[in-house]
Amino acid sequence: MATIKRFEDLEIWQEARKLAKEIHQITVNTPLKSDFRFQQQIKASSGSIMDNIAEGFERDGNAEFKQYLAIAKGSSGETRSQLYRLLDYGYISEKQFFELKIQYESLSGKIHSFITYLNKQEFKGNKFR
């Protein structure tokens, strides 16, 4: 694996950013724009994924990074659960629901794989040098 210098280089962060943008588009282009509490909740959980990946990376320690990745994975699950409400409340179509659900499941799997990779590394992080 190539050395990653910035969190922006991480594929999981890039995917989380793309998905957060898709959620934002739903909040402004559907009747969800009038459901303020739900709108804020799903925007917060989807944004939390990319933010926790970034924050964990910037802490320069593998143990903390893994902890923040676990939080990001949890936020991915939270957002995936909220997709069901988007569907049930009629804010998105079944097709859009399934596409987003698959993308969030994939992202969760990639975050899990990255945690597994970090668990196998002896490197503890830059702050321990």
C-alpha positions as CSV (number, residue, x, y, z in Angstrom):
1,M,0.0,0.0,0.0
2,A,1.4,3.4,-0.9
3,T,2.1,5.9,1.9
4,I,-0.8,8.2,2.4
5,K,0.2,11.7,3.3
6,R,-3.2,13.4,3.7
7,F,-6.6,12.1,4.6
8,E,-7.9,13.5,1.3
9,D,-5.8,10.7,-0.4
10,L,-7.8,8.0,1.4
11,E,-10.4,6.3,-0.9
12,I,-12.8,5.8,2.0
13,W,-12.7,9.6,2.8
14,Q,-13.3,10.4,-0.9
15,E,-16.3,8.0,-1.0
16,A,-17.7,9.3,2.2
17,R,-17.5,12.8,0.8
18,K,-19.3,11.8,-2.4
19,L,-22.1,10.1,-0.4
20,A,-22.5,13.1,1.9
21,K,-22.9,15.3,-1.1
22,E,-25.6,12.9,-2.5
23,I,-27.4,13.1,0.8
24,H,-27.2,16.9,0.8
25,Q,-28.8,16.9,-2.7
26,I,-31.7,14.9,-1.4
27,T,-32.2,17.4,1.4
28,V,-32.4,20.3,-1.0
29,N,-34.2,18.7,-3.9
30,T,-37.0,16.7,-2.2
31,P,-39.7,17.4,0.3
32,L,-37.2,16.4,2.9
33,K,-36.1,20.1,2.8
34,S,-39.2,20.8,4.9
35,D,-38.5,18.1,7.4
36,F,-35.9,20.1,9.3
37,R,-35.1,17.7,12.1
38,F,-34.7,14.6,9.9
39,Q,-32.8,16.7,7.3
40,Q,-30.3,17.8,9.9
41,Q,-30.0,14.3,11.4
42,I,-29.1,12.6,8.1
43,K,-26.8,15.4,7.0
44,A,-25.0,15.1,10.3
45,S,-24.6,11.3,10.2
46,S,-23.5,11.3,6.6
47,G,-21.0,14.1,7.2
48,S,-19.7,12.4,10.3
49,I,-18.3,9.6,8.3
50,M,-15.9,11.7,6.4
51,D,-15.2,14.0,9.3
52,N,-14.2,11.1,11.6
53,I,-12.0,9.6,9.0
54,A,-10.2,12.9,8.7
55,E,-10.0,13.5,12.4
56,G,-8.6,10.1,13.2
57,F,-6.0,10.4,10.5
58,E,-4.9,13.8,11.7
59,R,-4.3,12.4,15.3
60,D,-1.2,10.6,14.0
61,G,-1.7,7.4,16.0
62,N,-3.0,4.1,14.7
63,A,-5.0,3.3,17.9
64,E,-6.8,6.6,17.8
65,F,-7.2,6.3,14.0
66,K,-8.9,2.9,14.4
67,Q,-11.2,4.3,17.0
68,Y,-12.3,7.1,14.8
69,L,-12.7,4.7,11.8
70,A,-15.0,2.6,14.0
71,I,-17.0,5.7,14.8
72,A,-17.1,6.5,11.0
73,K,-18.3,2.9,10.3
74,G,-21.1,3.4,13.0
75,S,-22.2,6.7,11.3
76,S,-22.3,4.8,8.0
77,G,-24.7,2.3,9.6
78,E,-26.7,5.1,11.1
79,T,-27.0,6.8,7.7
80,R,-28.0,3.5,6.1
81,S,-30.8,3.1,8.6
82,Q,-32.0,6.6,7.9
83,L,-32.2,5.6,4.2
84,Y,-35.0,3.3,5.1
85,R,-36.9,6.3,6.6
86,L,-36.2,8.3,3.4
87,L,-37.8,5.5,1.5
88,D,-40.7,4.9,3.9
89,Y,-41.5,8.6,4.0
90,G,-41.5,8.9,0.3
91,Y,-38.5,11.2,0.0
92,I,-36.6,8.8,-2.4
93,S,-37.5,6.1,-4.8
94,E,-36.8,2.4,-4.3
95,K,-34.2,2.6,-7.0
96,Q,-32.4,5.5,-5.3
97,F,-32.7,3.7,-2.0
98,F,-31.1,0.5,-3.2
99,E,-28.3,2.4,-5.0
100,L,-27.4,4.4,-1.9
101,K,-27.8,1.4,0.4
102,I,-25.3,-0.6,-1.7
103,Q,-22.9,2.3,-1.7
104,Y,-23.1,2.7,2.1
105,E,-22.7,-1.1,2.6
106,S,-19.6,-1.0,0.4
107,L,-18.2,2.0,2.3
108,S,-18.7,0.2,5.6
109,G,-16.9,-2.9,4.2
110,K,-14.0,-0.8,3.1
111,I,-13.7,1.0,6.4
112,H,-13.8,-2.4,8.2
113,S,-11.1,-3.7,5.8
114,F,-8.9,-0.7,6.5
115,I,-9.3,-1.2,10.3
116,T,-8.3,-4.9,9.8
117,Y,-5.3,-3.7,7.7
118,L,-4.2,-1.3,10.5
119,N,-4.6,-4.0,13.1
120,K,-1.9,-6.0,11.3
121,Q,0.6,-3.1,11.2
122,E,3.4,-2.8,13.7
123,F,3.6,1.0,13.0
124,K,1.9,2.8,15.9
125,G,1.8,6.2,14.2
126,N,3.9,9.4,13.8
127,K,3.3,10.7,17.2
128,F,5.1,7.7,18.7
129,R,8.3,8.2,16.7
